[in-house]
Amino acid sequence: MRDLSRARQDAVNATKKAKQRLKAFLLRNRILYRGRSAWSKAYFRWLADITMAYPAQQVVTLQEYIDAVHEGIQRVERLTDQIRQLVPGWRLTPAVSALQAARGVSLVVAVTLLAELGDLSRFQKPSQLMAHLGLVPSEHSSGESTKRGGITKTGNSHARRALVEAAWAYRWPARVSRVLLKRQQDVPEQVCRIAWKAQLRLCTRFRRLTARGKVRQKVVTATARELSAFLWAMAKQLQPAN
């Protein structure tokens, strides 16, 4: 499952590069899209209507760039579908369902975290999980002087990336959407309570840090660090009582 989730991420990265190459080609030729959002159905219809000045640009270059984007998108969809099909037979399936009760933690994020880290409850306390993810501040001490810098970025970079990606969802006000409500079906009540508690705290904290003028990326990193603690608590609820 870890190899499968990493293969999907590689496909996502390759698709991003293909999109960047296509946009760069259009920009070189001063072709700009005036619509609202790129990579929508309307955007691809617009691409199909473009007529270049020379055959080499039309057939060899533009169409090849467009095909590369389509192939990348289809590859990501195939790998995502494989993850979806194989999760029910995985030993960590209960944990996958539980973690998805948290806002921002999709199926792919939950699978990536568990495939890279294993059962989160194996950590004795959440600070150990934070340190393992490299989300704790670095420290430079000399004598009585102690200086803290950016996060250490040690440990598993794949899990850290997935967690930071999930943290972006907390920039909006706390709410239980239809999608989240569906994911919370058949999940223990205590797990859902922790997920709601996480929303109340992290959405408020995100808003306050942003209002204080903190850099957005630092706010997201701080949110991801605290989110890892809530996910640890949710995983602990799946352990049988002694």
N, C-alpha and C positions, 0 to 999 in steps of 0.2 A: 504493500500500500504506500510505503514511503517512496519507492521508486516511481510509482504511478503518479503520485502527487507532484513529485519533482519534474517528471516528464511533462505534466500539464503546465507547470510554471515555465518550463523552457519553451513550450509552445506559445504561451502568452507573451513571453519576452520576444520571441521571433516575430509574432504578429505585430507587436508594437514597432519593431524595427521596419517591418514591411510597410506599415502605415506611414512612418516617418519618411521613408524613401519616396513613397508616392507623393506625399505632401511637398517634399523638397523639389521633386520634378515639376509639379504644378507651379510652385512658387518661382522656379527659375524661368518658367515660360509666362509668368505674370497672369496665371489663371487662378482666380480667387472664388471661393464658394461664398455666396451671400445668404445662405440659409441659416437656420438657428443652430443646428448641431451636426457635427460630422459623423460619418459612419452609420447614419440612419438609412432607411429605405430610400428616402428622398435624395440623400447624398449619393447613393450608388446609381440612382436614375440620372442624376446630374452628371456623374462620371461617364455614363454610357452615351450621353449626348454630346460629349466634347469632341470637337474635330480639330486635329492638329494640322499644321501647315505642311508637314512632310510625312511620307509614308513610314519612314524609319521611326519617327516619333509616335505615330498612331498605332502601328501594328506591333513593332518590336518593343518599344519602350513603354508607352502608356498601358497597353493591354497586359503586358507582362507584369507590371507593377500591380495592376488591379487583380490579376489572377493570383499573385502571391498573397495579397491580403485575403482573398476569398479562401484560399487553401489554408492559411493560418487560422482563420476563424473556424473553418470546418474541423481542423485538427483539434483545436481547443474543445469544441463541442463533443467530438468523439471521446476524448480522454475524460471529460467531465461526466459523460454518460457511463463510461466504464467505472468510474468511482462510484456513481450512484447505484450501479448494479451490484458491485462487489461489497459495499458497506454492510448490507444485511447479514452476510456470512462472516463478518469480521468479529473477532473477540471483543473489540472495543466499541461495538455498536451502541450499547447503552450510554456510554460516555459521549459518543457523537451526538446522540439525540439530546442529551442533557445540556451540552455546551451550546447547542443551537437555540436554547431558550434565551440566551443572552443576545441583546441587540448587536447587530453587526457581525455576529458569528454565523456565517453561512455554512452549508455543508462542506464546501471546499476548505474554508478556514478551519473548521472543527477537525476535519480529517488530517489536514496538514499539521496542526498542533499535536494531535495524538500520535500521528505516524512518526513525527520527529522526536517527541518527548516521551511517548508512552503514557501510562496512567499518571495523571497529574497528582493524584493523591499519594504517590510515592515520595513526594517532597514533604518533609516534616512540617515545614511552615512556608507561608507564601514568599517570604523574603528570599528563601533558597531558590524558588522558581524564578523570581525576578533577577537574581544574580546569574542563574543559569541561562537566562535569555539575554543577558548583557544590557538590561534596562536600568541598572543602578548607576548612580554617578561615579565617575572615576575620582580617585583621591591622590593628592600629591602632598605628602607631609614631610616636614623637616623640623626636627626639634619640637617646639611648642606650636609651630605654625602648621595649619591644616588648610589646604585649598582643594576645593572640589571643582571638577571640570565636567565635560560632557559624559554621556553614558559610555560604559566600557566597550559595548558591542562585542563582548566575548560570547562564547557559547554558540547556540544554533541560530544561524542567520535566517534560515528558511522559516522557522517558527516565529522569530522576531518580526520578520516582514509581514507574515500573516496577521499577527496580533496588531501591528501598527495599522494595517489595512482595515481591520475591524474597528479600531478606535475612532476612525473618521466618522462613523455613524453617530457618535455622541455629540456632534456639533449642533444637532437639531434638538428641540425640546423633547422631554421624555414623553413617550406614548407607546401603547401596545397596538401596532398596526395589524391588519388582517393577516399579513404574511407571518408576522411573529406569533400571533395567536394560534395559527395553524401549526407552527413548529412546536408550540408548547403543549399541544395535545399529547396525552399519555406520558407526560413528564411529571415526576413527583412534585407535589405542591410546594414543598420546601425549596426545591431548586428554582421554581418560578418566582418565589418570594425573593430569593437572593438576586435573581436576574432583574427584578423590578427595583430592588434596593440599589443595584449597580447603576441602573438608569438614572434614578433620582440624584445620586451623588455625582456621577461622571458628567452628566449633561450640565448640571449646575457648575461644576468645577471647570469644565471646558469654557462655558460662557464667561465666568469670572476671570479666568486667566487671559482670555482673549481681550476682555474689556480693560485689563491692566496693561495692555500693549505687548504682551508676550508674543514672541515669534510663533507663528502657527504650527510649525513643525515641532517645536519644543512642547507646545501644548498637547499635540497628538501623542508625542512620546510619553509625556507624563500620564496621559489618559490610558495609554496602552499598559504602562507599568501597573497602575491600579486595577485595570481590567483583569490582568493576569491573577491578581489576588482573589478577585471574585470568582473567576473560573476555577481556581484551586478549591475554593469553598464549595462550589457546585459539585466538583468531582468528589469531594469528601462525603457528600450526602449519599453517594451511591454505594459507599462501603457498608456492609452489613453491621448491625450493632453488635458489640461484644456481649 
